[in-house]
Amino acid sequence: MQLVINGKPSSLEHVHTLAELVAQLRLDGRIAVEINAEIVPHSRFASHLLHEGDVIEVVQAVGGG
């Protein structure tokens, strides 16, 4: 499947849901995800289906001081 992730074209296999994408990219911690300019709540990661050409922005919260 061809996706655009944080502005970079990506080709991924065996990824159907947002939860699978998050796992494959090994994202952990506090993240926010926007798909095609719509924020997807964490509660919908497992049920949100990805489609060819989706534009995905992932932001990860980083602590520091």
C-alpha positions in Angstrom: 0.0 0.0 0.0 1.3 3.5 -0.9 0.9 6.0 1.9 2.4 9.4 2.6 3.7 9.5 6.2 4.9 12.8 7.6 5.5 14.1 4.0 7.4 11.1 2.8 6.0 8.5 0.3 6.0 5.1 1.9 5.2 1.6 0.6 4.0 -0.8 3.3 2.8 -4.4 3.1 0.3 -6.2 5.4 -1.0 -2.9 6.9 -4.7 -2.5 6.9 -5.5 -0.5 10.0 -4.0 2.4 11.8 -3.1 0.2 14.8 -1.2 -2.1 12.4 0.7 0.9 11.0 1.6 2.2 14.5 2.9 -1.3 15.4 4.9 -1.7 12.1 6.5 1.8 12.6 7.2 0.9 16.2 5.7 4.0 17.5 5.1 4.1 21.2 4.3 6.5 23.9 2.0 9.4 23.4 1.2 10.0 19.8 -1.4 11.9 17.8 -2.4 10.8 14.3 -4.1 12.8 11.5 -5.2 11.1 8.3 -6.3 13.2 5.4 -6.5 16.3 7.7 -8.7 14.5 10.2 -7.5 13.5 13.7 -8.1 9.9 14.6 -8.7 9.2 18.3 -6.7 6.4 19.9 -10.0 4.5 20.5 -10.4 4.2 16.7 -6.8 3.1 15.8 -7.8 -0.6 15.6 -10.9 0.0 13.5 -9.7 2.8 11.3 -9.0 1.3 7.9 -6.2 2.7 5.8 -6.6 3.4 2.0 -4.2 3.7 -0.9 -2.8 7.2 -1.0 -3.8 8.2 2.6 -1.8 11.2 3.9 -0.8 10.5 7.5 0.8 12.9 9.9 2.2 11.4 13.2 3.2 13.6 16.1 4.9 12.1 19.1 5.0 14.0 22.5 8.5 14.3 23.9 9.1 15.2 27.5 12.0 17.2 28.7 12.9 20.1 30.9 
